[in-house]
Structures are given as structure tokens and as C-alpha cells.
């Protein structure tokens, strides 16, 4: 899957194209193990299977990645999750945005299948990881959805709540760097008011030091669920 990014660095922009042949979603990526265990029990109570490891690396087909403004999903049971999206190009690590859009109805049967079922929107702008690595924990991810005709904050939290990208990458590769052609999403923060669907999803990665943001938004066409 070929992705194209506008890279913002030192007040300048450049264009970057990358070929992604492997996409990995790092799940259960929080730093607080007690909080993770609590969340596992909450989900288990509603039928979501417990993870076999923490963190857990889900492979999703690279053809599910899309940079378009619209996706389609069967039934009204899917919802987005904002995550950072890291990849390498020319031997350098970059960071962008993605949404781990997931079918919540299928999630109670199989988390892996629920992730594979939905397209994964990816933003069209990125930063050099080196430009934000020194203050990574200060960066904030947030998302917004539309409810009853108005936009509300759906997720918001500092990246200090999540494992560092280098740690997640090392856990997947066995200690090596992220290979060329491989992209990884690096975990999310909780939904404010609980997980729920919306046909509009806007996401942001905000750098409080520079005041700059990466942003992306998409809409969801709900397809009929027929038997």
C-alpha cells in the first residue's frame, strides 16, 4: 500500500511516499499495568476475550490502510480510536496519525477479526520522530465525534499514558528497529463517556511546545447488515 505524506519540519514542508507491506497494531499499550488489568476485566465482563500477552501485536492487512476522507462499514456497531502511526523511510522514523476503526459487535468474538474487518484511516501529514522524541510524553492525542448534531471530545490524553514507540517496536521486532515497509500504530487512550459509534470521526496529535498539530478526519458510510 502506497501512502503519501506532507512532512512538516522546521517550518518547512516536504513530500514523502512510502510503500507499506506490513501493518501492526500494538494493543494493550498503556504503561500502567494495573490500569490495563482493570480494563481487561471490564471488557471480559462484556464478553471481549482477554489478550494472550501485554502488549499484544495484531497484524492487519496493509490493504486496509486508507488516506481517503470516507470509509464504509457493515452495520452501526463500529467506532474509531485515535493512535499515533509510526513508519520508517530512508532509515528515519516518522510519526503520523491513524484510527484503529473497529467493529465492536465482532470484538466480543475476536479482537483480531474485529480489527481486520474495518478500514484504517491514516492522516496525510507527518513529523520526523526525532523532532518530537525529546518531549514525546507531552504530546496529546485527541478525537472528536458528532453526537446529536454537535461535535464533542471523544478521547483526549497525553502520550505519557502509553508505552514509548521504541519500546513497542522492540517488543515486536525482538529488539531491532522498525523495518522498512512496516508501520505500527501505538495504542490509544480511553473514550470519554464510553465507547460508542459515530459516523464522523476527527483526530489530532497536538504538540504543546510548538503549538502545531497533525489532523485528519473521516466519515463512515453504514452499509446494511443482511442475513
Helices and strands as residue ranges (DSSP letters): E 2-9, E 12-19, E 22-27, H 33-45, E 56-60, G 62-64, E 65-66, E 70-74, E 78-79, E 82-89, E 92-99, E 102-103, H 104-107, H 111-116, E 120-121, E 125-128, H 129-132, G 133-138, E 140-147, E 150-158, G 159-161, H 165-173, E 182-185, E 200-207, E 212-223
